[in-house]
Amino acid sequence: MRKWVAFISVLLLFSVGNVYCQYSQLTVFHEDGLAFWLIVNGVKQNEMPLSTVCADEIRANYVKVKVIFEDEKISDINKNIQLRNIILGKTSTVMKIKQRNSRKAVMRFQSTSHYKKIKK
């Protein structure tokens, strides 16, 4: 009986540890191909402005995202995004940036799926 209790305790310890070490992924793209910088929780994700940026290994459930466009006429976007899902766990979330007019852009949810990191 003691062996079973010890085994279940160790099993629970590892399963709880795995839940807190899961990473999520965020991909942001501009549907018209305009270049931008992506900042996630205060960390710049790309050195050069790109039209598609992928941020890997994000541990937080919710992130604060800022998009700064290469074209300074377009106003910045600030948004809070939920990355973790109760059902899916760690997720890969895709957000799309749409141009509303020449000076305003909006970021909209595109899709989410279970995230499994591919080892290289």
Secondary structure, 3 states (H helix, E strand, C coil): CHHHHHHHHHHHHHHHHHHHCCCEEEEEEECCCCCEEEEECCEECCCCCECEEEEEEECCCEEEEEEEECCCCCCCEEEEEECCECCCECEEEEEEEEEEECCEEEEEEEEEEECCCCCC
